[in-house]
């Protein structure tokens, strides 16, 4: 088919990368005279000799997958002609014996998920820091009045029956201070 213009048509069909990101491409794969898989056109990332690139023949390689007859989507460790792990969709064109392969680099596709995970990690750290700070402030908000209440109790125990707690708060600690002051008044009476 290369002699009949297949390479020119294949190159025109596969030279547009819109929607495939910075690394994705469409390949039209066939075999050469020695039954090795290769593209019928220049590839996006390689310096090609004679219009195409040999894709190799090891079992994890893209060319072997494309020519194996398996059609579908594959994301389980397939490598392309650059040695990059890729996600691949294949479809055989029975009339020509070619296989159309759409591929994208796994690292590019997982990049947004990794960035999102890192963003979540940073957000979690910031929220944890705020939670620690809020816990510290709330702890002081409750601890300081209780410490003052303990100081008043110590003064009463030392004989100062006129000592009173500051009951200005409208929460549980304020209620405790008011009750404590009532007990101190009864003790003084």
C-alpha positions as a Python dict, from the first residue, in 0.01 Angstrom:
ca = {
    (1, 'X'): (0, 0, 0),
    (2, 'X'): (294, 234, 48),
    (3, 'X'): (361, 215, -327),
    (4, 'X'): (-2, 303, -404),
    (5, 'X'): (0, 621, -197),
    (6, 'X'): (-108, 474, 135),
    (7, 'X'): (170, 656, 317),
    (8, 'X'): (56, 995, 189),
    (9, 'X'): (-306, 934, 285),
    (10, 'X'): (-200, 788, 621),
    (11, 'X'): (22, 1086, 692),
    (12, 'X'): (-257, 1329, 611),
    (13, 'X'): (-504, 1140, 831),
    (14, 'X'): (-267, 1121, 1126),
    (15, 'X'): (-99, 1462, 1121),
    (16, 'X'): (-370, 1639, 1323),
    (17, 'X'): (-333, 1607, 1702),
    (18, 'X'): (-631, 1812, 1818),
    (19, 'X'): (-776, 1656, 2133),
    (20, 'X'): (-478, 1427, 2189),
    (21, 'X'): (-282, 1655, 2421),
    (22, 'X'): (88, 1725, 2395),
    (23, 'X'): (191, 1363, 2345),
    (24, 'X'): (-97, 1177, 2183),
    (25, 'X'): (-113, 1072, 1823),
    (26, 'X'): (-294, 851, 1578),
    (27, 'X'): (-89, 585, 1402),
    (28, 'X'): (-170, 365, 1108),
    (29, 'X'): (23, 43, 1157),
    (30, 'X'): (109, -227, 908),
    (31, 'X'): (388, -481, 866),
    (32, 'X'): (699, -451, 652),
    (33, 'X'): (850, -722, 431),
    (34, 'X'): (999, -894, 737),
    (35, 'X'): (660, -893, 920),
    (36, 'X'): (773, -625, 1164),
    (37, 'X'): (508, -373, 1268),
    (38, 'X'): (565, -14, 1163),
    (39, 'X'): (381, 305, 1080),
    (40, 'X'): (288, 402, 725),
    (41, 'X'): (364, 767, 800),
    (42, 'X'): (594, 992, 1001),
    (43, 'X'): (523, 989, 1372),
    (44, 'X'): (478, 1289, 1596),
    (45, 'X'): (781, 1231, 1817),
    (46, 'X'): (1044, 1045, 1617),
    (47, 'X'): (1281, 1131, 1339),
    (48, 'X'): (1158, 897, 1070),
    (49, 'X'): (1346, 735, 789),
    (50, 'X'): (1146, 663, 477),
    (51, 'X'): (816, 796, 611),
    (52, 'X'): (753, 561, 904),
    (53, 'X'): (904, 406, 1215),
    (54, 'X'): (945, 42, 1314),
    (55, 'X'): (748, -21, 1631),
    (56, 'X'): (941, -326, 1756),
    (57, 'X'): (814, -673, 1820),
    (58, 'X'): (836, -744, 2193),
    (59, 'X'): (510, -837, 2362),
    (60, 'X'): (471, -511, 2558),
    (61, 'X'): (524, -294, 2256),
    (62, 'X'): (263, -101, 2070),
    (63, 'X'): (325, -261, 1729),
    (64, 'X'): (282, -615, 1860),
    (65, 'X'): (-41, -514, 2032),
    (66, 'X'): (-172, -340, 1722),
    (67, 'X'): (-106, -638, 1498),
    (68, 'X'): (-217, -903, 1746),
    (69, 'X'): (-575, -875, 1629),
    (70, 'X'): (-691, -745, 1968),
    (71, 'X'): (-922, -447, 1932),
    (72, 'X'): (-1016, -221, 2218),
    (73, 'X'): (-872, 7, 2480),
    (74, 'X'): (-554, -91, 2664),
    (75, 'X'): (-402, 82, 2966),
    (76, 'X'): (-194, -199, 3112),
    (77, 'X'): (172, -127, 3051),
    (78, 'X'): (183, -90, 2671),
    (79, 'X'): (492, 101, 2555),
    (80, 'X'): (528, 297, 2234),
    (81, 'X'): (821, 343, 1996),
    (82, 'X'): (979, 592, 2242),
    (83, 'X'): (962, 347, 2532),
    (84, 'X'): (691, 555, 2703),
    (85, 'X'): (398, 384, 2877),
    (86, 'X'): (83, 473, 2685),
    (87, 'X'): (-291, 424, 2688),
    (88, 'X'): (-401, 283, 2355),
    (89, 'X'): (-718, 229, 2155),
    (90, 'X'): (-692, 3, 1848),
    (91, 'X'): (-919, -80, 1558),
    (92, 'X'): (-835, -310, 1268),
    (93, 'X'): (-928, -205, 915),
    (94, 'X'): (-997, -545, 757),
    (95, 'X'): (-1001, -420, 397),
    (96, 'X'): (-640, -298, 417),
    (97, 'X'): (-489, -507, 695),
    (98, 'X'): (-391, -185, 869),
    (99, 'X'): (-458, -110, 1232),
    (100, 'X'): (-555, 240, 1345),
    (101, 'X'): (-403, 319, 1683),
    (102, 'X'): (-485, 620, 1897),
    (103, 'X'): (-243, 665, 2186),
    (104, 'X'): (-168, 910, 2467),
    (105, 'X'): (111, 906, 2721),
    (106, 'X'): (4, 773, 3059),
    (107, 'X'): (204, 1039, 3245),
    (108, 'X'): (23, 1318, 3058),
    (109, 'X'): (-318, 1165, 3126),
    (110, 'X'): (-245, 1108, 3495),
    (111, 'X'): (-92, 1455, 3536),
    (112, 'X'): (-418, 1635, 3627),
    (113, 'X'): (-508, 1363, 3880),
    (114, 'X'): (-164, 1391, 4037),
    (115, 'X'): (-190, 1770, 4049),
    (116, 'X'): (-535, 1741, 4207),
    (117, 'X'): (-403, 1494, 4465),
    (118, 'X'): (-116, 1730, 4549),
    (119, 'X'): (-361, 2020, 4576),
    (120, 'X'): (-577, 1814, 4813),
    (121, 'X'): (-268, 1729, 5019),
    (122, 'X'): (-173, 2098, 5050),
    (123, 'X'): (-532, 2190, 5137),
    (124, 'X'): (-542, 1918, 5403),
    (125, 'X'): (-219, 2048, 5556),
    (126, 'X'): (-354, 2404, 5567),
    (127, 'X'): (-682, 2287, 5719),
    (128, 'X'): (-492, 2079, 5976),
    (129, 'X'): (-285, 2384, 6071),
    (130, 'X'): (-601, 2592, 6111),
    (131, 'X'): (-761, 2316, 6319),
    (132, 'X'): (-458, 2305, 6550),
    (133, 'X'): (-460, 2684, 6581),
    (134, 'X'): (-836, 2687, 6649),
    (135, 'X'): (-795, 2414, 6910),
    (136, 'X'): (-519, 2613, 7078),
    (137, 'X'): (-729, 2934, 7082),
    (138, 'X'): (-1037, 2749, 7212),
    (139, 'X'): (-824, 2577, 7472),
    (140, 'X'): (-699, 2913, 7594),
    (141, 'X'): (-1052, 3055, 7586),
    (142, 'X'): (-1163, 2789, 7834),
    (143, 'X'): (-840, 2736, 8028),
    (144, 'X'): (-762, 3095, 8128),
    (145, 'X'): (-1097, 3160, 8309),
    (146, 'X'): (-1069, 2824, 8486),
    (147, 'X'): (-716, 2912, 8599),
    (148, 'X'): (-850, 3243, 8734),
    (149, 'X'): (-1132, 3054, 8911),
    (150, 'X'): (-873, 2823, 9069),
    (151, 'X'): (-675, 3128, 9188),
    (152, 'X'): (-991, 3272, 9353),
    (153, 'X'): (-1057, 2934, 9519),
    (154, 'X'): (-701, 2933, 9652),
    (155, 'X'): (-743, 3287, 9793),
    (156, 'X'): (-1068, 3183, 9971),
    (157, 'X'): (-894, 2877, 10109),
    (158, 'X'): (-621, 3112, 10236),
    (159, 'X'): (-881, 3310, 10430),
    (160, 'X'): (-980, 3588, 10185),
    (161, 'X'): (-1358, 3528, 10197),
    (162, 'X'): (-1424, 3840, 9986),
    (163, 'X'): (-1246, 3698, 9679),
    (164, 'X'): (-1480, 3650, 9384),
    (165, 'X'): (-1451, 3511, 9029),
    (166, 'X'): (-1520, 3719, 8716),
    (167, 'X'): (-1866, 3594, 8601),
    (168, 'X'): (-1879, 3809, 8283),
    (169, 'X'): (-1906, 3520, 8035),
    (170, 'X'): (-2236, 3373, 7917),
    (171, 'X'): (-2113, 3017, 7868),
    (172, 'X'): (-2047, 2717, 8092),
    (173, 'X'): (-1738, 2875, 8245),
    (174, 'X'): (-1941, 3190, 8330),
    (175, 'X'): (-2212, 2974, 8490),
    (176, 'X'): (-1944, 2794, 8692),
    (177, 'X'): (-1802, 3131, 8809),
    (178, 'X'): (-2147, 3256, 8914),
    (179, 'X'): (-2217, 2934, 9107),
    (180, 'X'): (-1874, 2955, 9267),
    (181, 'X'): (-1941, 3316, 9373),
    (182, 'X'): (-2276, 3215, 9526),
    (183, 'X'): (-2100, 2942, 9728),
    (184, 'X'): (-1835, 3196, 9837),
    (185, 'X'): (-2108, 3439, 9952),
    (186, 'X'): (-2281, 3162, 10150),
    (187, 'X'): (-1947, 3069, 10305),
    (188, 'X'): (-1878, 3431, 10394),
    (189, 'X'): (-2227, 3469, 10552),
}
